[in-house]
């Protein structure tokens, strides 16, 4: 909720050896390999985001804020 849009999500780049080696033995040609930990799916392809608090549906900014607020109120309830 702290970033304006998906273009600002930092993508973790993992070690190329995770996709070029198996148990320490190279199994791929000696080339540069990109290994992002995940990618960002455009919002137009997402029907819902399922969380432990429920499903968020478009508009996601509103529904995710509501889920976050419900989680925070549960966390502060004695």
CORGIKA-V296049 format. One record per residue. PHI is phi in whole degrees, 0 to 359 (none if undefined). Layout:
# CORGIKA-V296049
phi->PHI
phi->PHI
This chain:
# CORGIKA-V296049
phi->none
phi->268
phi->243
phi->287
phi->193
phi->297
phi->294
phi->259
phi->283
phi->288
phi->262
phi->289
phi->261
phi->269
phi->298
phi->299
phi->299
phi->294
phi->247
phi->253
phi->230
phi->228
phi->51
phi->81
phi->252
phi->295
phi->240
phi->229
phi->302
phi->282
phi->227
phi->292
phi->233
phi->268
phi->218
phi->291
phi->291
phi->196
phi->232
phi->250
phi->276
phi->302
phi->304
phi->296
phi->263
phi->252
phi->270
phi->200
phi->241
phi->262
phi->232
phi->292
phi->262
phi->136
phi->262
phi->258
phi->234
phi->302
phi->287
phi->296
phi->302
phi->290
phi->291
phi->291
phi->298
phi->296
phi->296
phi->297
phi->296
phi->293
phi->294
phi->291
phi->290
phi->293
phi->292
phi->261
phi->279
phi->292
